[in-house]
Amino acid sequence: MTVSFRTLNCPPIFVGYVNKNRTHYRTRFNPSMAIQLFSLLVQTDESGNLPESKKFSSSGTALRRCQNPHSLLSQANTVGIIGGVSVFSTLIFLEKLVWWSSRDGEECIPFVVCSDPKISRDLPFQSSFLLANAKHGRNHLNHGTIVENLRRKRAFLEQSGARCIVMPCHISHVWHSEVSEGCSVPFLDVGDCVSRELKEAKLKPLEAGSDVQIGVLATDATPMAAFYQKKLESQGFKVVVPDRKTMEHIVIPAFEAFNRKDIEGARNLLRIAVQILLVRAVNNVILASDEFQGLLPRHDPLLKKCIDPMDALARSTIKWAQSTGKVHQQTQ
């Protein structure tokens, strides 16, 4: 993959299309992968905002890509991707889209990516911050700024030709309902994707007389638990999260070990956290944190009990794109 990065006051926009004949990729995503990806940099004013003539309304009625001759991509199944706080996690999601959509010899789905690392400045989602303030009911996040930031990216992707929007970021999904409001195209929700796949799995309760229980493990347990609780309970599941002592003595130390580059220490603590939830009779554990993504080795038996929500989002995205692409071909 050839990606150019320049220092400008605007988020990098990546437009991707992969030909099925180019299959010489490596098994892990890295900046030298031979995927035809290029960056389109949009000029902004000194404050980092789009000029007035290029600003987009968050209202869906103001955006109709099929009527816009200046869209970057015009395919009916173009996917717009709002990059998350972790650029690395966004790249992993792209790898999944490329590999999984083209592994049967088909061409990779077309996509546009808006990646803005600066958003992490507005999202101080550290575990210690949340636990310290949850007890006092305080929330210092600039809610309005975050939502408006994500809405601008969503609007830009709509204007760029995206016919479906996805947001491969655990943290950003806390505001999914507000960011997706008024969107003129489908905006996939990772919680819905996970709950749908769990429903299709037809799981059985591990304890007689109880509902199927799903564990949620995240460094930001409070908001993510509420997010998944709403989605999963609507499908008849019960959500189980670590207690405060487990968070303070196992989950947060795992997060801190990861940040210190102590991968083995973070991995061992994550194993303990997963096992604690499994002892509480949960069927599966959702790893709802970028820090835990890919932390356990592929051969680890605990992975069979773990769910990466971004896998479910990638599968749903590919399913939408491929089905939409086929319908469009049939109507031509």
Residue pairs with C-beta under 8 A, 6 or more apart in sequence:
1 31
1 32
1 33
1 34
1 35
1 36
1 37
2 36
2 37
2 38
3 14
3 31
3 37
3 38
3 39
4 38
4 39
5 12
5 39
6 39
6 41
8 41
8 43
8 44
9 44
9 45
9 46
9 47
9 48
10 41
10 42
10 43
10 44
10 48
10 50
11 83
11 114
11 115
11 116
11 118
11 153
12 39
12 41
12 114
12 115
12 116
13 39
13 40
13 41
13 42
13 72
13 112
13 113
13 114
13 115
13 156
13 160
14 37
14 38
14 39
14 40
14 112
14 113
14 114
14 115
15 37
15 38
15 39
15 40
15 72
15 73
15 111
15 112
15 113
15 160
16 35
16 36
16 37
16 94
16 98
16 108
16 110
16 111
16 112
16 113
17 36
17 73
17 107
17 108
17 110
17 111
18 35
18 36
18 98
18 102
18 107
18 108
19 36
19 107
19 108
20 102
20 105
20 106
20 107
20 108
22 34
22 35
22 36
23 102
24 34
25 33
25 34
25 35
25 98
25 99
26 33
28 95
29 91
29 92
29 94
29 95
33 95
35 98
40 72
42 50
42 54
42 156
43 51
44 50
44 51
45 51
49 55
50 56
50 152
50 156
56 62
56 63
56 152
56 155
56 156
56 158
56 159
57 63
57 155
58 151
58 152
58 154
58 155
58 181
58 182
59 182
60 158
60 182
60 183
60 184
60 185
61 184
63 155
63 158
63 159
63 184
64 184
65 71
65 74
65 158
65 159
65 160
65 161
65 162
65 163
65 185
68 159
68 161
71 159
71 160
71 161
72 112
72 160
72 161
73 110
73 112
73 160
73 161
73 162
74 161
75 110
75 161
75 163
75 325
75 328
76 163
76 324
76 325
76 327
76 328
77 109
77 110
77 163
77 164
77 320
77 321
77 322
77 324
77 325
77 328
78 109
78 110
78 111
78 112
78 161
78 162
78 163
78 164
79 97
79 109
79 110
79 111
79 112
79 162
79 163
79 164
79 165
79 166
79 317
79 320
79 321
80 111
80 112
80 113
80 114
80 154
80 157
80 158
80 160
80 161
80 162
80 163
80 164
80 165
80 166
80 185
81 90
81 93
81 94
81 111
81 112
81 113
81 114
81 157
81 165
81 166
81 167
81 168
82 114
82 150
82 153
82 154
82 157
82 165
82 166
82 167
82 168
82 169
82 172
83 90
83 113
83 114
83 115
83 116
83 168
83 169
84 90
84 167
84 168
84 169
84 170
84 171
84 172
84 290
85 117
85 119
85 120
85 123
85 125
85 169
85 171
85 172
85 290
86 169
86 290
87 115
87 117
88 290
89 168
89 169
89 290
89 293
89 310
90 113
90 115
90 168
90 169
92 293
92 294
92 310
93 168
93 310
93 313
93 314
94 111
94 113
96 310
96 311
96 314
97 108
97 109
97 111
97 314
97 317
97 318
98 108
100 314
100 315
100 318
101 108
101 109
101 318
101 321
101 322
102 108
106 322
109 317
109 318
109 321
109 322
109 325
110 321
112 157
112 160
112 161
112 162
114 153
114 156
114 157
116 149
116 153
119 146
119 149
119 150
122 141
122 142
122 145
122 146
122 149
123 141
123 146
123 171
123 172
124 140
124 141
125 171
125 219
125 220
126 219
127 219
127 220
127 221
127 247
127 251
127 252
127 255
128 252
130 220
130 221
130 222
130 223
131 221
131 222
131 244
131 247
131 248
131 252
133 139
133 140
134 222
143 175
146 175
147 175
147 178
147 179
150 167
150 172
150 175
150 179
151 178
151 179
154 165
154 179
154 180
154 183
154 187
157 165
158 165
158 183
158 184
158 185
162 185
163 185
163 186
163 324
164 185
164 186
164 187
164 188
164 317
164 320
164 321
164 324
165 180
165 183
165 185
165 186
165 187
165 188
166 187
166 188
166 313
166 317
167 173
167 176
167 179
167 187
167 190
168 190
168 310
168 313
168 314
169 290
170 190
170 218
170 220
170 224
170 288
170 289
170 290
170 309
171 220
171 290
172 179
173 189
173 190
173 191
173 227
174 223
174 224
174 227
176 187
176 189
176 190
176 191
176 227
179 187
180 187
180 189
186 320
188 313
188 316
188 317
188 320
189 231
190 309
190 310
190 312
190 313
191 227
191 228
191 230
191 231
191 232
191 309
192 231
193 309
193 312
193 313
193 315
193 316
194 228
194 231
194 232
194 286
194 307
194 309
194 312
195 231
195 232
195 234
195 235
195 237
196 235
196 312
196 316
197 312
197 315
198 212
198 214
198 232
198 235
198 237
198 284
198 307
199 235
199 236
203 212
203 283
203 284
204 212
204 283
205 211
205 212
205 213
205 283
206 213
206 281
206 282
206 283
207 281
210 238
210 281
211 236
211 237
211 238
212 236
212 237
212 238
212 283
213 237
213 238
213 239
213 240
213 280
213 281
213 282
213 283
214 228
214 232
214 237
214 238
214 239
214 240
214 282
214 283
214 284
214 285
214 286
215 239
215 240
215 241
215 274
215 277
215 278
215 280
215 282
215 284
215 285
215 286
216 224
216 225
216 228
216 229
216 239
216 240
216 241
216 285
216 286
216 288
217 241
217 242
217 251
217 270
217 273
217 274
217 277
217 285
217 286
217 287
217 288
217 289
217 292
218 224
218 225
218 287
218 288
218 289
219 251
219 252
219 255
219 289
219 291
219 292
220 289
221 241
221 242
221 247
221 251
224 288
224 289
225 239
225 241
228 239
228 286
228 288
229 239
232 238
232 239
233 239
240 277
240 280
240 282
242 250
242 251
242 273
242 276
242 277
246 273
246 276
250 269
250 272
250 273
250 276
251 269
251 273
253 265
253 269
254 265
254 266
254 269
254 270
254 273
254 291
254 292
255 266
255 289
255 291
257 263
257 265
257 266
257 269
258 266
258 291
258 295
259 291
263 295
266 291
266 295
267 295
267 296
267 297
270 292
270 295
270 296
271 296
271 300
271 302
274 285
274 302
274 305
274 306
275 302
277 285
278 285
278 305
283 305
284 305
284 306
284 307
285 305
285 306
285 307
286 306
286 307
286 309
287 293
287 306
287 307
287 308
287 309
288 309
293 308
293 310
296 302
296 303
296 306
